[in-house]
Amino acid sequence: MKNSKYVYLFEEANGTNKKLFGGKGAGLAEMTRMGLSVPSGFIVTTEACLHYYENKRNFLEALWKRCRIT
């Protein structure tokens, strides 16, 4: 089953889910949960990356909406 959420803040992510967040994303999420000094950031999931490549390198509209600065 595909995940419908493609962008997570470090604070929202689970450091044990390397399949969804990738190794770096999961590591940063875990360090954040441990209280280490990690700059604010976000993770674009591996599912979003796979979708990008499967769709001729076109970004998902959901990613653009999430990443827009208003």
N, CA, C and O of each residue as an XYZ file, in Angstrom:
280
protein
N       0.836     -1.181      0.000
C       0.000      0.000      0.000
C       0.878      1.242      0.000
O       1.823      1.340      0.783
N       0.573      2.170     -0.862
C       1.347      3.405     -0.953
C       0.924      4.382      0.131
O      -0.248      4.462      0.500
N       1.886      5.108      0.622
C       1.656      6.148      1.607
C       1.144      7.392      0.896
O       1.655      7.730     -0.172
N       0.151      8.084      1.450
C      -0.379      9.272      0.801
C       0.348     10.544      1.228
O       0.152     11.597      0.621
N       1.172     10.464      2.247
C       1.924     11.619      2.706
C       3.353     11.486      2.193
O       3.997     10.456      2.392
N       3.843     12.526      1.537
C       5.150     12.458      0.911
C       6.221     13.316      1.574
O       7.405     13.161      1.277
N       5.822     14.217      2.467
C       6.775     15.110      3.124
C       6.523     15.072      4.631
O       5.393     15.248      5.085
N       7.593     14.838      5.404
C       7.510     14.784      6.859
C       8.548     15.714      7.463
O       9.670     15.800      6.966
N       8.183     16.408      8.527
C       9.179     17.112      9.321
C       9.981     16.067     10.080
O       9.483     14.970     10.333
N      11.214     16.392     10.446
C      12.011     15.431     11.213
C      11.261     14.964     12.459
O      11.335     13.796     12.839
N      10.538     15.895     13.092
C       9.822     15.581     14.334
C       8.678     14.592     14.111
O       8.283     13.886     15.039
N       8.149     14.536     12.904
C       7.026     13.650     12.598
C       7.469     12.244     12.216
O       6.695     11.294     12.327
N       8.695     12.114     11.771
C       9.165     10.849     11.209
C       9.593      9.868     12.289
O       9.876     10.246     13.426
N       9.633      8.598     11.901
C      10.062      7.519     12.778
C      11.440      7.051     12.311
O      11.597      6.626     11.167
N      12.409      7.127     13.172
C      13.774      6.778     12.810
C      13.992      5.327     12.440
O      15.040      4.985     11.893
N      13.029      4.464     12.725
C      13.195      3.052     12.400
C      12.644      2.698     11.017
O      12.806      1.566     10.561
N      11.998      3.646     10.351
C      11.375      3.355      9.059
C      12.274      3.781      7.899
O      11.969      4.734      7.182
N      13.369      3.072      7.727
C      14.336      3.402      6.671
C      13.761      3.157      5.282
O      14.174      3.808      4.322
N      12.833      2.246      5.162
C      12.249      1.967      3.850
C      11.484      3.187      3.321
O      11.534      3.469      2.124
N      10.793      3.897      4.178
C      10.013      5.061      3.768
C      10.841      6.338      3.740
O      10.671      7.169      2.848
N      11.743      6.502      4.719
C      12.474      7.757      4.872
C      13.903      7.719      4.345
O      14.569      8.753      4.303
N      14.381      6.558      3.947
C      15.771      6.441      3.536
C      16.675      6.478      4.755
O      16.235      6.860      5.840
N      17.906      6.096      4.598
C      18.835      6.022      5.720
C      19.125      7.377      6.354
O      19.105      7.505      7.578
N      19.394      8.384      5.536
C      19.695      9.709      6.080
C      18.487     10.324      6.759
O      18.598     10.887      7.849
N      17.326     10.217      6.111
C      16.108     10.781      6.704
C      15.767     10.121      8.031
O      15.436     10.801      9.002
N      15.847      8.794      8.073
C      15.557      8.072      9.315
C      16.565      8.438     10.400
O      16.201      8.589     11.566
N      17.828      8.579     10.016
C      18.853      8.953     10.984
C      18.622     10.341     11.556
O      18.754     10.544     12.763
N      18.279     11.296     10.707
C      18.009     12.657     11.183
C      16.764     12.697     12.059
O      16.728     13.426     13.050
N      15.745     11.921     11.702
C      14.545     11.845     12.529
C      14.866     11.273     13.904
O      14.387     11.778     14.919
N      15.669     10.231     13.936
C      16.030      9.600     15.208
C      16.873     10.541     16.072
O      16.660     10.627     17.281
N      17.818     11.240     15.463
C      18.634     12.194     16.222
C      17.771     13.315     16.791
O      18.004     13.780     17.907
N      16.769     13.749     16.017
C      15.845     14.777     16.497
C      15.070     14.267     17.699
O      14.926     14.978     18.693
N      14.571     13.042     17.615
C      13.811     12.450     18.729
C      14.669     12.269     19.988
O      14.157     12.310     21.106
N      15.977     12.071     19.794
C      16.888     11.903     20.927
C      17.231     13.237     21.578
O      17.832     13.273     22.652
N      16.851     14.327     20.931
C      17.122     15.641     21.498
C      18.458     16.219     21.079
O      18.893     17.228     21.635
N      19.124     15.598     20.101
C      20.392     16.145     19.620
C      20.135     17.418     18.820
O      19.034     17.632     18.311
N      21.139     18.241     18.717
C      21.019     19.502     17.997
C      21.046     19.240     16.489
O      22.109     19.070     15.893
N      19.854     19.213     15.890
C      19.706     18.977     14.455
C      18.953     20.181     13.884
O      17.896     20.541     14.402
N      19.474     20.805     12.830
C      18.738     21.923     12.230
C      17.353     21.470     11.769
O      17.156     20.308     11.415
N      16.408     22.392     11.779
C      15.058     22.081     11.308
C      15.124     21.597      9.869
O      15.938     22.071      9.076
N      14.269     20.658      9.546
C      14.271     20.155      8.182
C      13.111     19.221      7.928
O      12.254     19.013      8.786
N      13.102     18.665      6.735
C      12.030     17.767      6.342
C      12.586     16.644      5.478
O      13.703     16.717      4.965
N      11.777     15.609      5.333
C      12.137     14.437      4.542
C      11.111     14.279      3.425
O       9.906     14.297      3.673
N      11.591     14.126      2.210
C      10.735     13.722      1.097
C      10.875     12.209      1.011
O      11.986     11.697      0.879
N       9.767     11.493      1.086
C       9.810     10.039      1.194
C      10.362      9.355     -0.055
O      10.386      9.923     -1.147
N      10.797      8.132      0.146
C      11.273      7.335     -0.980
C      10.145      7.057     -1.966
O      10.397      6.908     -3.162
N       8.901      6.984     -1.485
C       7.764      6.786     -2.382
C       7.608      7.968     -3.333
O       7.299      7.784     -4.510
N       7.820      9.178     -2.824
C       7.758     10.362     -3.684
C       8.861     10.310     -4.730
O       8.637     10.665     -5.887
N      10.037      9.875     -4.335
C      11.164      9.760     -5.262
C      10.849      8.730     -6.350
O      11.080      8.984     -7.532
N      10.328      7.582     -5.955
C       9.984      6.549     -6.928
C       8.912      7.045     -7.893
O       8.990      6.794     -9.095
N       7.911      7.751     -7.364
C       6.856      8.301     -8.201
C       7.438      9.280     -9.222
O       7.033      9.282    -10.384
N       8.375     10.098     -8.792
C       9.045     11.063     -9.665
C       9.691     10.354    -10.861
O       9.502     10.766    -12.005
N      10.441      9.306    -10.598
C      11.118      8.582    -11.677
C      10.149      7.772    -12.541
O      10.362      7.635    -13.746
N       9.098      7.241    -11.940
C       8.114      6.463    -12.695
C       7.264      7.344    -13.609
O       6.652      6.839    -14.550
N       7.218      8.638    -13.351
C       6.379      9.566    -14.105
C       7.201     10.581    -14.881
O       6.901     11.775    -14.890
N       8.229     10.088    -15.524
C       9.075     10.889    -16.414
C       9.625     12.150    -15.745
O       9.675     13.225    -16.344
N      10.032     11.986    -14.491
C      10.653     13.056    -13.709
C       9.746     14.270    -13.548
O      10.198     15.412    -13.620
N       8.475     14.009    -13.330
C       7.503     15.058    -13.023
C       7.186     15.013    -11.539
O       6.915     13.948    -10.984
N       7.221     16.184    -10.896
C       6.919     16.249     -9.476
C       5.436     16.074     -9.224
O       4.602     16.462    -10.042
N       5.122     15.490     -8.094
C       3.738     15.356     -7.665
C       3.186     16.731     -7.300
O       3.892     17.544     -6.705
N       1.953     16.988     -7.647
C       1.320     18.259     -7.267
C       1.300     18.399     -5.742
O       1.443     19.504     -5.217
N       1.124     17.294     -5.041
C       1.102     17.326     -3.570
C       2.426     17.847     -3.008
O       2.431     18.520     -1.977
N       3.546     17.548     -3.668
C       4.835     18.055     -3.207
C       4.928     19.559     -3.424
O       5.399     20.291     -2.554
N       4.484     20.009     -4.570
C       4.539     21.463     -4.835
C       3.693     22.211     -3.828
O       4.110     23.250     -3.317
N       2.498     21.690     -3.533
C       1.621     22.370     -2.570
C       2.273     22.419     -1.189
O       2.182     23.435     -0.499
N       2.916     21.351     -0.787
C       3.525     21.275      0.537
C       4.757     22.172      0.646
O       5.029     22.722      1.713
N       5.493     22.321     -0.435
C       6.749     23.043     -0.394
C       6.639     24.529     -0.748
O       7.620     25.262     -0.621
N       5.475     24.981     -1.184
C       5.289     26.390     -1.509
C       5.406     27.246     -0.269
O       4.889     26.902      0.793
N       6.081     28.350     -0.415
C       6.188     29.315      0.675
C       5.144     30.397      0.446
O       5.107     31.027     -0.611
N       4.295     30.605      1.452
C       3.234     31.614      1.292
C       3.485     32.815      2.154
O       2.694     33.759      2.144
